[in-house]
């Protein structure tokens, strides 16, 4: 499949067609594809991340995993292939400061986001650095993986990363022009729908959604396509621009 093709001109969106065509391969959801409005110019959007302008884009049929790659699944990949992640080779990675002890040494932070702190020895098996482990987190998303680690995992799994257009089409769950995969309200009916910072970032978190760090990959309700945590929890890689969730091509009607 080539890159998404913009619409030739303005006009109303046609009927996007059916949503998920089914579920196979232990949690893979087949999507029909079609035209959709990609991007956002809402107040919650990040222009510096290239989220706008809104444009009409078409994606063909494809399939995508219902949730992110878990620590347990990534461990199976490493055991089968002997893969060494970039963070392990570099000997360090960046950890959100709120997950580190108060007496953690004053290591360097990311220039535009100093709450991300360099932690020697942090990698996917040691998410907060030496002394941390994956106990109780087998069903949490794997972290500290680079784009190259993600594509290596996909090659082993017989899949690939989705394009950014495919990812956003899937994330919207069949809705158009909404702020979140479930609608426009952050907490509809007072219910938390994602794992996100609550209170004053980055200093105070009420843990109102039940989590400080990551949550299980199938926590909270799925979107309209049956996909979990399409916002909140962790960033996800895509094949082209930016977002680990494998996707594979599916023929039309397949």
Secondary structure, 3 states (H helix, E strand, C coil): CCCCEECCCCCCCCCCCCCEEEEECCCEEEECCEEEEECCCCCCCCHHHCCCCCEEEEECCEEEECCCCEHHHHHHHHHHHCCCCHHHHHCEEEEEHHHCCCCCCCCCEECCEEEEEEEECCECCECCCCCCCCCCCCCEECCCCCHHHHHHHHHHHCCEECCHHHHHHHHHCCCCCCCECCECCCCHHHCCCCCCCCCCCCCCCCCCCCCCCCCECCCCCCCCCCCCCCCCCCCCCCCCCCCCCEEEECCCCC
